[in-house]
Amino acid sequence: MEKDKKRNFFNFNNDDEWYTTKEDVQFFIDNANINKNKIIWCPFDLKNSNFVTTFRKNGYKVVHSHINNEKDFYKYQPKKWDIIVSNPPFKNKNKLLVRLLEFNKPWALIFGIQALNSERFCNELQKFSNIEYVHLKRRMCFTKDYLNYDVKNYKDPRLLVCE
């Protein structure tokens, strides 16, 4: 029994598919001041993700893509979009920054503070002209089930935002 728990724990930790809560996405929308004429691309999101649904509920036009739908961020790009907003997978942050540089468009992504411990990540980040950081006042709530979760113990959602 104990061995099964440990095995499941390590399998769970290697899973890159974690969801941002609606509350955190709404906090971002309320504070980011993104023009509603801009088309938001959520490149790591399924159509029912909290990013896609919450932006749409707030009157934004959103395009989304996900590797599970054969739209790999590193190979795919929608025809029309103005800004990327999402919670990217934890892995391959350096590769992600290289791809973002190719677009030369604004983006706002969640990165864990530990990414700043990587010299390579910081070197890639410095290639951007206008980086902004928002330091969180609390730990964000991520969930495996984007529909059923409880954030009553979390106050005042905060989001880490870049460029």
Backbone hydrogen bonds, N-H to C=O, Kabsch-Sander energy under -0.5 kcal/mol:
donor,donor_aa,acceptor,acceptor_aa,energy
5,K,1,M,-1.8
6,K,2,E,-2.0
7,R,3,K,-2.2
8,N,4,D,-2.5
9,F,5,K,-2.3
10,F,6,K,-2.1
11,N,7,R,-2.0
12,F,8,N,-2.5
13,N,9,F,-2.1
14,N,10,F,-1.2
15,D,12,F,-1.2
16,D,14,N,-0.5
18,W,16,D,-1.2
19,Y,143,T,-3.0
21,T,141,C,-1.1
25,V,21,T,-2.0
26,Q,22,K,-3.0
27,F,23,E,-2.2
28,F,24,D,-2.0
29,I,25,V,-2.4
30,D,26,Q,-2.7
31,N,27,F,-1.2
31,N,28,F,-0.7
32,A,28,F,-2.3
33,N,29,I,-0.8
38,K,35,N,-1.8
40,I,38,K,-0.6
40,I,61,K,-2.5
41,W,83,I,-2.9
42,C,40,I,-0.6
42,C,63,V,-2.9
45,D,42,C,-1.1
45,D,65,S,-1.6
49,S,46,L,-2.0
53,T,49,S,-2.7
54,T,50,N,-1.9
55,F,51,F,-2.2
56,R,52,V,-2.1
57,K,53,T,-2.3
58,N,54,T,-1.2
59,G,56,R,-2.0
60,Y,55,F,-2.1
61,K,38,K,-0.6
62,V,60,Y,-0.5
63,V,40,I,-3.0
65,S,42,C,-2.1
69,N,66,H,-1.9
70,E,67,I,-1.7
71,K,66,H,-1.7
75,K,72,D,-2.4
76,Y,72,D,-2.6
82,D,39,I,-2.9
83,I,39,I,-1.8
84,I,106,P,-1.8
85,V,41,W,-1.9
86,S,108,A,-1.6
96,L,92,N,-2.1
97,L,93,K,-2.1
98,V,94,N,-2.0
99,R,95,K,-2.1
100,L,96,L,-2.4
101,L,97,L,-2.1
102,E,98,V,-1.2
103,F,99,R,-0.9
103,F,100,L,-0.7
104,N,100,L,-1.3
105,K,100,L,-0.5
108,A,84,I,-2.6
110,I,86,S,-1.3
111,F,109,L,-0.5
115,A,112,G,-2.2
116,L,113,I,-1.6
117,N,114,Q,-1.7
118,S,115,A,-1.6
119,E,117,N,-0.6
122,C,118,S,-2.4
123,N,119,E,-2.5
124,E,120,R,-2.3
125,L,121,F,-2.6
126,Q,122,C,-1.9
127,K,124,E,-1.4
128,F,125,L,-1.6
135,H,133,Y,-0.5
142,F,140,M,-0.6
143,T,19,Y,-2.3
146,Y,144,K,-0.6
149,Y,147,L,-0.7
154,Y,151,V,-2.1
161,V,159,L,-0.6
